[in-house]
Amino acid sequence: MSFRLSQRDKDIIGFIHQFRAVDRDSLVELFFKQLKSPVNACNSVMVRLYRLGLIERTQQYSPTVYLPVDAKIKKNSQKILHFLSILDVYKQMCTYSAPKQVIVEDKPTGRKGGIEPDLFCIFKGSPFWIEIQRNQYSEQKMQAKINLYEAYFFSDEWKTLHWQPENRAAIFPSVILVTPIRYAVSSDHFRIIQVASIHELMKKYKSPNKQHDAKTKSNTSSSGITINLT
């Protein structure tokens, strides 16, 4: 059977492969909200893509969650909730500015035992590694996670990552812990930001003043968020 995919079809399939698990309502929000009947339009497209064998789905969640055809996670796996948490953080960012260079479950060291942030992206012009903590961990376990970032910092390997700016000094990303719990973790070498959500991050770093001097403007986005990386 021959069929032709629209650019939106291709974008949806690529997005599902990128984020591993995507719920129907997120697809509506990201790809169909401009239409008159976005939910019906989304349902129609997703049923067609599923019947063509281009995506998988699990109806163990409501609304339906869509998966890549080669997904290595079971349709009832708790891992799906993990991926949906990553997607939620991404969507929160999109309400302010679309993140760039997005990598889900980034593995910058390329080997086991290194840092494995849930998400890497460049947001508002600054690079971030994001750890999403859905469960409570001990202070020791969280500090051990930070210690891995410090070990990577001293390796200097991060200076050659593909997203690093050209003709400028390399930047070590700030580490965001998205967690409702505050941990007593610290580093002398890079910034650690603990917030319950991206919305909290935006409130935390939003400048109270509308006017800034030239130095401040160099580190400030158009919406007023200031995140200094030095």
Summary of the structure (lengths in Angstrom):
residues: 230
radius of gyration: 19.4
end to end distance: 56.7
largest distance: 62.2
contacts: 611
relative contact order: 0.10
helix: 37%
strand: 17%
